[in-house]
Amino acid sequence: MKLKYLKLDKIDGPLIVLSGVKKASYDEMVEIEVEGKEHKKGRVVQINKDKVVIQVFEGTSGISLNNASVAFSGSPMKIPLSKEVLGRVFNGMGDPSDGAGFYAEQKYDIGGRPINPVGRKYPRDYIQTGISSIDGLTTLIRGQKLPIFSGDGLPHNELAAQIVKQAKVSEDATSNFAIVFAAMGIKHDEAEYFKRQFELSGVLNKVVMYVNLADDPIVERITTPRCALTAAEYLAFEHDMHILVIMTNMTSYAEALREISSAREEVPSRKGYPGYLYSDLASLYERAGMIKNSKGSITQIPILTMPNDDIAHPVPDLTGFITEGQIILSRELFQKNIYPPVNILPSLSRLMKDGIGEGYTREDHPDIANQVFSAYTHVQEVRSLAQVIGEEDISDLDKKYLEFGRQFESKLLNQGFEANRGIEETLNIMWEILAVIPKGELTRIKPELIDKYYKG
């Protein structure tokens, strides 16, 4: 029989404090019974001698110091999992929220299974998103963590939905590909938008969703990505599946962490975030990867909004340290009605070089990507010059670069929400727009590839 504690010391926001507790463990789950009938779940977040601080998932409304009893479970938070999770919608605690029941014989700790660095396999094959700016210039590699840095009002939700609809791996692994979608602190209309898009495109049966809404308990926001990643690990390493995890919005997650840290009266760090924000984010991001002797893989696309478009804000800043590159959305391109508004110059995929080229995408991919980056960088210099002296007075070559810049943005970057481009189509468009500039300017492409593909 479980020992019950009948008197609380203190209630503070989503936290309750209890003293005289014996043998409690950090992260242990507790059950709180209010007035003998209502049941709530909680989790131990702090232990000081015999005093324990507990986060209450459903909120502390209705709880007083004398009307609640607390029973400790002796184990951390676990969620039931089976292959039947695909096509289902769960809340941030791993409970079904789509009206249907769910039963699984085994439960899994949401703390995850740390991947031994020695046991990791180096990421190689690419994942095709159908989006030219990503596939061609910041290629997503299977097993990579590649975040999208966005801003308020930019179309990151649309981009996330498009990636879920279109993402696919090589033909031999397509049947074993699925997506885990974690949403934190999103509004009801955003949640409905994602569900509707997945249903309309017919991909819902290969997607499992963990959704924490803006009016759900803030504590649940902390467990949402952990539940999603636990499901991803289960599908990848027990069923040999290739899993793409999309997590939005990591800024909402970090703000929940800050709020709870403040309630726990912890010493704040930069912009009020807790000092352990880096290690906390790393505990999520480092759950991506591939393991030797396992056929499955976990690839992550965390999406975060940068407050005031500030890339030096703690959340994007720390995320950039932990992950292997970033895709940055541009407000300037968005205002030009370009979708998706990916600013390719500060964007990069550090693992791209290892998953493209002959045997992966196409032999010319590494060279043409380098050439397009180089040419578009020169376009920015020419545009700055043209603003000073006027477009009429720049050289004929610079005018050709300006035309390349216009075609790059209108033909390659701008493709619309419905367009799903294969890698061959993306590379062909890159050759088509490079035809605007003279052959002699293509200094980053091997001569034999120029002879084979150049259309100028």
N, C-alpha and C positions, 0 to 999 in steps of 0.2 A: 504494500500500500504506500502511495506517495505521501510524503510529509507536506502539510499545507501550512503556510504562514498567513496569519489572519489580520495583522495590523501593519499598515504602511507608515513610513516615517514622513514621506514628502511626495507631492505630485508637482511636476514642473514641465509644462508643455506636454510632449509625447513621452516623458520619462516618469517613472516612479522609483522611489528609493526605499529600500528594505534593509533592516539591520537584524543581527542575530542569526544570519544565514550560515549554514555549514555545508562545506564541500560543493560550493557552486563553481561552475566552469565558465570561462569566457566564451561568448557566442552560444551558450546553452539556451535552448528554447524553454519557455515557461507558459503555463496556462493560467489565465486570470479569470476567476469566476466572480461576477458582480451580482450582489443580492441573491445569490443562489440560483440564478437562471441564465443570465447573459454570459457568454464565454468569449474571451479575447485572447489573442496570442501575443507573446512578448519575447524579447531576446536580451540576454545579459550582455551589456556593453561596457561595464566597468565594475571592478572588484577592488575594495579597499578593506583588508582584514575581513571582518564579518559583515561589512556593508556592501550592498549590491545595487547597481543602477540598471534598470530594465527599460528598454524601448518597447512601447506598446504599439503594435501594428495598426489596430483599428482606432487609435486615438484614446485619450484618457477621459473623454466626456462621460459623465455618469458615474465615475469612480470617485469615492471619497476615502479618507484614511481608514474608515472602520467598516465599509460595506463590501470589501473585496478580499478574496483569498487567493494566494499565489502558490502554485505547485510547480516544482522543477522537473523537467523531463529527463535530464541526464544525458541528452544528446543534442548536437547542433541542428540547425534547420535543414530538413531534407524534403525533397519533392519526389512524387511518384513519376516514373518514366517508362514508356514502352514505345515501340515504333508507331503506335497509334496517335502520338502527339501531332504528327503531320496533318495539316489541315485544320488544326484546332486553335482556339484563342484562349489564353490564360491571363489571369491578373498578375500583379507583381509579386505575389506569394506562391505562384505556381498552381493556383486553384482555377478550374475551368470557369470562364465567364461567358461562354456561348450557349448556356442553357442546357447542355448535355452533361451527363455524368462521365467520370473518368476513373478507371481503376488500373493499377499496375501492381504486380507482385512485389517489386523491389523499389526501394526509395534511395535517393542519392543525395549526399551532402552537397549543398550549394557552394561550399568553400572550394570545391573543385579538386582536381588532381594536378599538383605541380609537375610540369614536364621537366625531367632531368636534362640539363643542357647537353650532357654527353649523349643522351638518347634522342636528341632532336635530329631531324633530317633536313637538309638544306632545301628551301623552296625552289621549284623549277618551273613547272608548267604554268601557263597563264590562264586566267579566267576572262572570257569575253563578255563585256557588258553591253555591247552593241552601241556604245557611245564613242565616237571617233576621238574626241580629245583625251579620253582615258585610255582606250585600247591602243591608239597610235602613239601617244606622247607620254603618258604616265601609266604604263601597263600594269594591271593588277596581277600579281603572281600568286598561285595557289599556296596557302600557308602564310601569306603576308598580312600585316596590319597596316592599312592605308587609310588614314582619316580624311574626311572632307571638312575643310574650314569654311564656314559660311557666315552670314550676317543676318540680322533681323530683316525680314521682308524679302530675302533672296529665296529662290525656288529649291531649297535643299530637300523639302518633302517630295516634290515632284521628281527630283533626281533620284532619291531613295526608292520611290515607287517604280521608276523606270528601270533601275538596276535590278530590282526584285523580279520584274516582269521579264527582263531580257537576258539576265546573266546565265551563262552556260559554260561548261568545261568541254574538253575534247570529246569527240563522238563516242569513244569506247567507255567513258565514265559518266555519260549523260544520265543514264538510268539511276545512278547512285548519287545524284546531286540534289541538295535541298537547301532551303534558306531558313535561318532563325532570325526573326525580326523582334527587336526589343525597343519599346518606346517608353520614354520616361517623361512624365510631366506634360504630356500633350493634351490639347483641348479635345472635347468630344467630337467636334466637326473634323478635326485632323484624324482621329482614330477611325471615324466612319469613312473618310476619304481613302485611307490605306486599305481598309477591308473591301470597299467597293472596287478599287482599282485591281486588287488581287483577284477578286471574283470575276470581274469583267474580262480580265486577260487570261483566265483559266489556269492560274498558277497556284491558287489557294491550297490545292491538295499537296503541294510540295513545300508549303510554308507553315512554320509554327510561330505564332505571335504571342509575345508577353507584353501586355499593355498596362502601364500605370498612367492614369488620367490626372489632369491638373488638380481635380478636387479629391483625389484619393489620398490616403494618409501619406505624409511625406516620408515616413520611415520605409514605406513600401518601395519608394524610389531607389533606395539603397540595395534592396534585394532583387529588383527586376533584372538588371544585367547579369547578376550571378545565377539566377534561375535559367535565363536564356543560355548562358555559356555552359551550364551544367547539362542542359538538353543537347547542346551542340557537341560536347565531349562524349555524351552517351551515344549519339547517332554516328559520330566520326570514328570512335575507337572501339565500339562494341558492334557496330553494324557496317563498318568500313565505308562510310559515306563521305562525300566531299561536301562540307558545310560552309556556306557563306553567312557570317553573322553581321547584321546591320544594326547598329545601336544609335538611336537618336532620342534625346539630345543630351550629349555628355555634359553640357553646361548646366542643364537642369539637374543632372545627377550631382555635379560638384556643388551646386547651390544648396541642395538637400543636405549634403555632407557638412557644409558650412553651418547651416541652421541647427543641425543636431549637435555639432561640435560646440556651438555657442550655448545651447541648452545645457550641455555637460560642463560648461564653464572652463573649457580648455583654452590655453593661451593661443590667440590667433596669430597667423603668419600673414603673408602678402594678401592685401585686400580682404582680410578677415577670414580667408580660407585656413583650414587646419594645417599645421606643419607637416602632417603625414599625407597631404594630397598627392604628392608624387608617388609614394609607395602604394597608396590606395588605387590610383589609376593604373599603375603597373600591375597590380594584382588582377586587374581585368584584362588589360591588353596582352599580357604575357601568356594568357590562356589560348592564344592562337598558335598555330604551327603544325608541324608534321612529326610523327614519331617513327623511328626505325622499327622495322618489323610490323608496322601497321599500315594498311592500305588507305585509311581515311585521312582527312585533313580538315583544319579549321582556318578559315580566312576571315579577317575582320575588316569592316568599314565602319569605324565610329564617326558619327556626324556631330559637329558642335558649332554653335553660333558664337562668334566673337563679339562681346559687348563693345559697342561703338566701333566695330570693325578693327579692333585693336589686336593685332597678332601677338603682341607682347603681353597680353592678359594671361594670368597664371594658367588657365585651363588649356588654351592652345599652345602656350609656351612649353608646359610640361609634357603635353601630349606629343609635341614634336620631338622631344628628347627620347621618348619611349618607343615611338613607332618608326616605320621604315619609309618615311616620306610624307607628303601631304598633297591633297588636291584643294586648291584655293579658288573659291567663287569670287567673281569681280562685280562690284556694284556698277562700275562704268560700263562693262559689257552688257549687264542686265538692262541698263537704261537705254542701250542701243537696240533693245528687243532681241538680243542674242540668247538662245537657249540651247544647251546649258551654258551659263556664262563662266566657263572655266578659264581662269587666268593662267596660261601654261608656263609663263616665265618663272614665277616663284614656286610653281608646283613641280614635284618630282616624285619618282618612284625609285627608291634606292636598289630594289631587287630587279628592276625592269631588265637590265642587261643580261640577267641569267635565265630569263624565260622567253626571250624573243630571238628571232633570226631563224636560220635554217633548222628544220626539224621541230620548230615550235610554231612560229607565225609564218614568216617568209624571209628569204635570204637578204632582201634589201631593207628590212625593217630597222635594224640599228643605225645604218648609215643615213637613211632618209629622215629618221626622227632627229638625228643630230643636225642635219642640214636645215630642216624646218625650224628648229629651235634657234639656230644661228641666224637664219634669214629674218625671223620675226623679231629677234633682238635688234637687228640693224634697222628694222622698220620703226622701232620706238625712237631710235636716234634720228632718223630722217624726219619723223613727225615733229620732233622737238625743233629741228632745224627749220622745217617748213613754217612753223608758227612764228619764227623770228624773221625770216627773209621772204616768206611767201612761197607758195607751191610752184609758181611760174618760174622762179629763179633757181630752183635746184637742178642738179644734173639730170640728164636723160636716164641714167642708171638708177638714180634715187627715185625718179618718177615710177620706174618699173617696180622698185621695192615697195612704194606706196600702194601700187596696184596689187602686188602680192599680198600685202597686209589686208587690203579690203577683201580679196578673194579668200584668204585664210579664215577671216572672221565670218564671212557670209556662206562659204561652201563647206568648210571643215568643221569649225566650231558650232555654227548654227545648224542644227539638224531637226529640232522640234521634238515633242514628247513622244510621238508615235513612231519615229524612224528607228529601225533596228538594223544597224549596219554591220555586216560581217567584216572581218579583219582585211580581207582582200579588197573590199570596196573602200575601206578607210585608206589603205595604202595607195590605191589607184587615185583617189582624190588628192592625196598629198603630192603625187607625181604631176597631176593635172595643174595644180596651182603653182608648182615649182617651174612649170613651163613658161611662166610669165617672165622669169629672170633669165639672163643669158647663161648658156651652158658653162661658160668659163667661170661663173660664180659658184658652181657646185663643187667646192673644194673638199667637202667632207664625205663625198660618195666615191666609191671605187669606180674607175673608168669602165670596167666591164658591166657594172650595174647601170651606169648612165647609158651605155650603148643599148642595153636591153630594155630599159623602162622609160627613158626621157622622151617626152613628146613635143619638145620645143621646136 
